[in-house]
Amino acid sequence: MQLIQRALPYLKLKEVVNIETQKDISAIAAKKVRYDVYVRDQENRIFIVEMQIADKHNLPFRLRYYLGQADEELLKPNNNYQVLAKYPTYAIMFCNFDYYGRGWARYEFEMQCTCDSQLKFGDKRTVVVFNAKATTFSDNDKPIQSFLALMRNQVDNKSKFITQIQTEISKIKSNPERRRSFMKFQMLLADAKSEGQKEERIKAIKILIKTLQQLGTPTEDIKTSLIKNYHLSNIEAEQYLK
């Protein structure tokens, strides 16, 4: 909840009614969607929080589909379309790259008229894309700045928010069940297994190795995970571990 509040400081979040991690959305005969984090607050605002390490060059279309699938779950067969007005929806994407190339920390989008930018389409959908490699920060970006730095492996020891995150990670390390879930999340986080982009695949493998090593995972277990998830040979896995 605090992460969302920092990402959208102009909103006042008081209470989370529903929060799900790795939430699956699957419509009949449609591509399956899995949200990293799905949140609904006391005002029925929907927040879809995602993180992407590798640039797949399809970010706007990915988020377009995510938002559409969220609406499909909200709208029942006999509902009037006006029902969606009760559920303002925010898609928040944290990227470890600058998709739009402006150097900004935050890119925020709402549909508006091409003749008059003050005239909003009014569908109550907002897309926010964060750039962890940002060089320019506005006043609105300051609450989230330490988290973006953490994505670059730069830890702000003076930030209570970052300290809370590190404490939570420590708890995960000491809890086998949560540790397994965290490992799965990290594998999804580095979701560039192989889509014809060799550099992204190598980067994803290195991220996974580093994460598992930080969690104290035995080397043999890491090697097994590499072989299973990236279809590597025993020799290839050992080379990455070196």
N, C-alpha and C positions, 0 to 999 in steps of 0.2 A: 504493500500500500504506500509506503514511504517513497519507494522508487517512482511510482506513478505520480505522486504529489510533486516530487521534484521535477519530473519530466513535464508536467502540466501545472506549473505553479499558480496559474490564474484560476484553477478549479479548487474548490474546497471539499475535500473528501473527508467524510466523518466516519463512515462505517462500511465495511465490506460485507455484502450479503452472501456472495458466492465467489470462491476462488478455486480454480482447477489448474493443475500443471499437466502438460502433455495431453491436453484435451483433444479427443478425436471427433471430427465432424465428417460424416460420410453420407452423402446423398446417393440415391439410387442411380447407377450408371454415370457417376461423376467422379472426378479425381478426389481422392481422400485428402483431408486437411488435418494437420495436427498442430494446434497452437502451443507454443512454449508455456504461456501463461494466459488464462482467460479469467477475467474478473468482472463481477457485477456489483455496483455499490448500492447504497440505500435509495438513490434516486433513479435506479434502473439504468444507469449509464454503463455501457459495456466497454471494457478495455481489453484489447488484444495486444499482448506484449511479446515481441519476437526479437531474436538476436541472430545476426548473420555475420560470419567471419569472412567468407569468400564472396567476391562479387560475381554473381551469375549473369549479370547484365539483363535481368528481367524483373527488377524490384517493383516497379509500378504495377506490373501485371500480376505479380504474385500477391501484392496487397489488394489489388482489385478483386481477385478471386477470394481471398480470405474474407474480405468484407461482405461479399455476396453470400458466402457460405454461412456467415454469422447471421445474416438476415433470414436465410432459409430456415434456420433453426428456430428463430423467434416467431416467424409467421406461420400460423396454423392454416390448414386448408380452407376453412370457412371465414377466416379473418379478413377484415377490410385492410387495405394497405396502410391506412391511417394509424393502425396499431404500432407501426414502426416508429411513429413520432414519439412514443413513450420511451424509446431506447436509443438515446444518442450514443453513437459508437465511435470509439477512438482506436485506431491502429497505430501502435508505437513500435517502431523498428530501430534497434540499436545496431549500427554497422561499424565494423572495424575498417572501413574504407569510406572515401568521400564519393558517393554515387553521382552527385550533381556537380562536383568539381568547383564549387565556389569557396571552399575553405571554411564554410559556416559550421557551427556545432549543431544547429537545428534547421531543418527544412520542414515547414508546416503548410499543409494544403487543405483547402476547402473549395468546393465547386462554386464558381461565380460567373456572372455574365461577362462575355467578351467585350460588350459595348460599355458596360459600367461595372467596374470592379467592386463597387459598393453594394451591388445587387447580388445577394447570395442565392444559390439554388435552393437551399433550405432543406436538404435531406438529412441534416444532423449527423453527418459523417465527417470525421477529421482524420487526416493521416499526418503523423509526425515521424520524420526520419532523422536519427541522430548520427553524427559523424564523429567517431572516437579520435580521428586524426585531425580534428579541427584546430585552426590557428586563430579563428575569430570567435569571440564569445560576446553575446549581448547580456544585459542585466537578467533577462529571463533564463539564461543558460547557466548562471552561476550555481544554482542549487544542484544541477546535474553534472557539473564540471568534474568533481572528484570521482564520480562513477565512470565517466568517459576516460579519465586518466587510468583508473583501475583496469579498464579494458586494454590499455596499452602496457599493463604491468607496472604502472607507476602508482605507488601506494602513498596516499596522504594520511600520515599517522595522526594528524591533528583533527581529522574529520571523524566525528562520532558515528556518522552514517557508515563510513568505510570500516570503522572498527566493528560495528554491528555485523556487517557482512562477513568480515574475517572471523568473528566469533561464531557465526552460524556455520561457516565452512569447517571450523574446528570441531563443532558438534557433529557435523556430517561425517568427518573422518573417524570419530569414535563410535559411530553407530553403523554397524554392518548393513542394515537394511537401507538406511538413508544413503549410505555410501554407494551402494549398488545403483540406486536411483540417480544419484548425482553423476556417476560414471556414464549411465545411459544418456543423461541430459547433455553431458559434454560431447558425447559422440554425435548426438543430434545437432549440437551447437556447431560443430565442425562438419557441416553436412555437405562436404564436397568429396564424397567417397570416390567418385569418378564419373564425370560427365564429359569426358574428352578433354579435360583441362588438367594437364600433368602437374603444373605448378600449384594449382589449388589443392590437388590430391596430396602432394608432398607436404604442403603447408598444414593441411588437416591432420595428416598422420603425425607430424611433429607436435602439433597442439595437443593431440590425444596423449602422446607419450609424456609430454611435460606435465600435463594434468594428472595423469595416473602416478607419475613419480612423486609429485607434490603430495599426493594422497597416501604415499607410502606403499603403493602396490608392488608386490614382488616382481622382479624382472621377468620371470617365467610366465606370470599371469599377464603381464603387459604384452609379451610376445604372442601368447595365445590369443589375446584380444585383437592384435594386429592381423594375425593370420586369418582369424574368423571374419572380422569386419571389413578388411581390405583385400582379402583373397591373396595374401602374400605367401611366398614360399618361406620355409624355415630360414633359409640363407638371407632372403630379402629382409625379413623381420629383424634378424640379428644385425644386419648392416644399418638399419634405421636406429637401432638401439645404441650403436656405437657413436 
